[in-house]
Amino acid sequence: MSSKTSRSRAVADGQKTVDYWRLFRDLPDACLLFEASDPDYMIVEANKAREEMMQISRADTIGRPLFSVPPYTGEQFKSGPGKDLRQHLQQVMRTGRSYRLEAVRGTVFGVGGVKRTVYLQGAYVPLRDTAGKVCHILCIIHDVTDEMQAAEETKAMESRLSAALTIGKLGSWVFDPTDGRITGDENFKKLFFTPDELAHTYTIDMFLESVHKDDRPRVIAAVQRSLKRNVLFEEECRVYMQDGTIRWILARGEPEKGEDGTFSGVVVDLTEQRTLQAQVALARQQDRLNRQAARILRQRNEELEAISRSKDEFVALASHQLRTPATAVKQYIGMMLQGYVGDITEMQYDVLEKAFEGNERQIQIINQILSAARVDTGKLVVALMPLDLRSLVQGIAAEMRPVFEQREHTFTVRVPADPVYVAADLSYLRMAIENVVQNASVYTPKGGSVRMTLTVVRGNAVLRVSDTGVGIRKKDIGKLFVKFSRIHNPLSVEAGGSGIGLYLTAEIVRLHDGTVDVESRIGKGTTFAISLPLMHNKNIKKGDARRKG
Amino acid sequence: MAKTNDKDLQVLIVEDEQLLNEAYARVLAAANISLLRAYNGKEALDLLTKEKPDIILLDLRMPVMDGIEFLKQLKPKDNYPETKIIVFSNYDDQHEIDEAFSLGAMHYMLKAWATPDELIKLIREVDNASQPAA
């Protein structure tokens, strides 16, 4: 048996042992195999490297359209470098030639599941069937991040280097005082001549002509001084280049004539440095001005804050003073209404009832203002206890029902069948919710409807208060929770609020670690959603209750 | 509207604001409840050396001696086990209610909330209730 035969047999045997599927699976680069003639490019195979790179299992990848899996779902393939991929794939199918998509940025998972931003190069290689038709395309993704970074670093270094060289370039020149001619070396020529002029005669007069008119007298005087007194010539000045641009140069000339009667010197282009200096000076000045402006602004703000604080203090003080007489009035009117001082006529009862309502409103506003004042000074302390929100919601609903009936509102309440435990301060949370419900009532015209729905969503208790009221403009939503702000709407005149209720609601909910959201459409209605974290351990004794303020 | 003849029930009102002190007094008088009035904790303590009311309506925030200090000095659990104490409060002093309870108070009422009927109702409830365990 010849060695050639045994070798080709060995090769044939070796080939039989190759498990091509395993080979594909274990290739170091991420690979995808998808159908070429399918408009969706359905993926038929994905290898291990791809699973690891994208952290998506093979099972979740095969059978899916190519453009529904990463990285093809990213921006790079919608509007970035990869946006024409589909066209290229069509070409691969038609022409049978591979297509390489260079360096697209992507996010992949590296060692330990950590996300990295990488540059990926994709090669799309056509695979033919026995009939010679392209039936599949093999996509090999190669991580070229390191190469890209190296290339970028080299470029950066090169530009830094060339900048350094440009600034350091010295041109040397020789000046013959007898005929005024100046000759210079390559660098000198590069500074003062355009390429086609490099051979021309250059005289001192031509040089001086090119000097900026503001600098010219100074330079001329310096030249004359040096020539007359044999002193060093050294001047910085601006010169006009052939292309009309101005450059700053520093020219230096030896004071002593050479043996041939000429003066020699050097010249360097200072433009970059000068510009840089000018920019730095400008930046410094701007910075100074900015800081000054900032200081003035800060002062104004402090003044405004002080005014705002003293306004708040005044309001709080006034409310405090008003509280006792308002409460006293409540007792006196209450006594009359409840028969403690004799019988009254029906008409007297009606009138007194109105007075009582007005007084209740006074007390409510006073309490709101005082609560807001304590929130502002950090003195409002909530004592959090386990609370089944359902009972609070139903309690508030029961209290508010007469109000809704009076305004002919349809009022519905829905709570879940199971308990909804949150950590709450009953009286403050009640206040917060009542403000929202009251708003719903006030800003919904007669005949409208208000709905309270309590649900549990992802670990939070969510209370939604929806109305079919006048709604709030999108731009006004920001003002909703601001103290004393009023928003104009058709019912504003009727509303008569204190401007503080919702501010208080927002702060109280915040102290409960919750959030308030608003959705609204003008003329259609508004939904307030108060979200509070669910309490998991409800077995807290009274003494363990958290206090927050 | 309840108006019963309860002249043997005696209530001590401890409230520094004159307007309110008088208003509550009027309510109680209209309900035929006999009453005593003090304007701060110290006055109340002095009164209690001579009188023995069944119920004390105690405001928490008062000058000279406030409600908590009054309770600390009175030691109602030891000295006045039969006297029932209702503390008054506004939203501001809610967190002091716990302390008042631990010192012997039995119930509380938000000033801003109660109408005369509710006040009388509460007094009757408290009167009928047995003392809580010390």
Interface residues (C-beta under 8 A of the other chain):
Chain A: R323 T324 P325 T327 A328 K330 Q331 Y332 G334 M335 L337 Q338 G339 Y340 V341 I363 N367 L370 S371 R374 V381 A383 S427 Y428 M431 K542 R547
Chain B: M1 K3 E17 L19 L20 E22 A23 Y24 R26 V27 A30 A31 N90 Y91 D92 Q94 H95 D98 L110 K111 A112 T115 P116 D117
